[in-house]
Amino acid sequence: MLTKARIVWIGLFALLALFPLVVTTPTWTSIIMFALMYMAITTSWNMFSGYSGYVALGAACFFGTGAYTAALLAKHWNVPASGDLFWLIPLGGILAMAVALPIGLIALRVRRHTFVVITIAIFFVFQLSAINASFTGGTSGLQLPFLPWGFQDFNVPFYYLAFAMVVVATLLSAWVRQTRFGLQLMAIRDDEDRALGLGVRVWAVKLSGFVMSAFIIGCAGALYAIYQGQIYPQFVFNPLFDISVALMAFLGGFGTLAGPLLGAFVLETLQLWLTENYSSGSLYLIIFGALFLLVIIFMPQGVVVYVKDRVTKREDRERSMIADNEAQIAGAAQ
Amino acid sequence: MSFLLEAKGISRAFGGVQALNDCSLNVEKGSIAGLIGPNGSGKTTLFNVITGYVRPDQGTVNFAGEDVTNARPDEIFSKGVGRTFQLTRIFARMSVLENMLVATQRDESWLKGLTRSMSSASEVDAAMDMLEFVGIAKLAQLQAGSLSYGQRKLLELAYVLIANPDVILLDEPAGGVNLTLINEIASKIRLLNKEQKKTFLIVEHNMEFVMNLCDSVTVMNQGHTLMSGTPAEVRADKRVLDAYLGGGEEEEN
């Protein structure tokens, strides 16, 4: 069914799909390609963390696993420097899910702040392993086959792969939202013990959500590795990556469908543009910090929810309906 | 006689505090049973043991002839024991209707949840009927967190009822709500008991509420069950008075 909202969604996605046909400057296709990558990652992260309220700061574990999967498999299987490399992307996603399972088994035993801390701790285990293990190439990282494509069109296949990831992540996230499973994740967010007492298998629901969300993040890691041609442990297992993903989701609207897409698009584009134009790399950090403070203070639920509530005047409407109902109950009893 | 719900010799300590000490409680099928006692006498802990939130150190819980002593809360709910909480617990950022839907399928496997839609038309109908029954159907689309305290109580009652449990444990259904709503809730409970033969176990401080509603009452004091009987028997029992008004026994010592 073509509702108004769906037309807007399709329109925006069409704009993104047409972008590299209109703007062919490699600088810009690269910037938007990265924005798309973060949109897919943040949406996928939000599909578990946003819906269930379990703020995981370990997305880089999956991203790095995906990147190293692509690099190591390309090396061991002698994948030629061609489009064949792209077949490694789903494998990166699958490996990320495989590492998500034990991480989930450990971290999902605890809640809230403890959960956040445990995911950070696990992240550092991954980073240190990548730096110190021999098969990962240590601090000098790993090289991937160099793609001998022209400079002008180099970004385009990567752009469309990232775009496809956004589409898949968004559809998956939208689908989860309207299943019974998604309902149960949101019930866990609001009150896990109450959900348990209403028959929700919280353990199974949390674990499967956590593992599912790792897939796209792992795919994005593999895409990143193939694009860069060289990966370093400190960049693919980067604590700033974990924080960025969470910031993007919170800024746009934690637990909503559009929020993470908006947050990731705005922040990543802004960051790359600022780095491009004002080469001092830390300017964006100052701007982000200020922006984040403003959003948390004035619209703690994120931009999307804030705007929606203002437009629909949710609070006024609710207040009057609730008062009516109170009066009705009192009247019926007399 | 066999009982629908039977707790036998339940003991539970938290650190050095013996919260429950050899408690026994029986609920007859189709009855409304009350559980009363002074603050801190262990009523809610006993509820938590029965519904699987707290494991007992000793004792057994039987439901419909089956031992459910160490089952998890979700398993116990699936078997047909629903409960509400003393401080109402609802899913604040979900709509009232979504709150109802969480409880609709009490014995569905979690894997099925991945492939099925949030609700079927018949589930929505049933949920709306139940909301109509408790009187908040018009609020179905609102965020549950914006409801008043009394409306939350009604919502919690409604979503426990929709799963159609065999026995319903209510933890202070009349606590903190106005008199009109207390009468409203009492009449709903009576109606459900009479027409659908639902079994209830109710913790409550409001004596009038308990005495008017319950077929049998169990009294707890300082972690153990003092006595059980009809409301009239309980009212006449000297030990119950002592427990509530401050121990005569202690003065004798």
Interface residues (C-beta under 8 A of the other chain):
Chain A: Q178 T179 R180 F181 G182 L183 Q184 M186 A187 R189 D190 D191 D193 R194 A195 L196 G197 L198 G199 V200 R201 V202 A204 V205 S208 G255 R314 E315 E318 R319 M321 I322 D324 N325 E326 Q328 I329 A330 A332 A333 Q334
Chain B: T51 Y53 R72 P73 D74 F77 S78 G82 R83 F85 R89 I90 F91 A92 R93 M94 E98 L101 V102 A103 Q105 R106 D107 E108 S109 W110 L111 K112 G113 L114 T115 R116 S117 M118 S119 G135 I136 K138 L139 L142 Q143 S146 L147 S148 G150 Q151 Y159 V160 A163 T180 L181 N183 E184
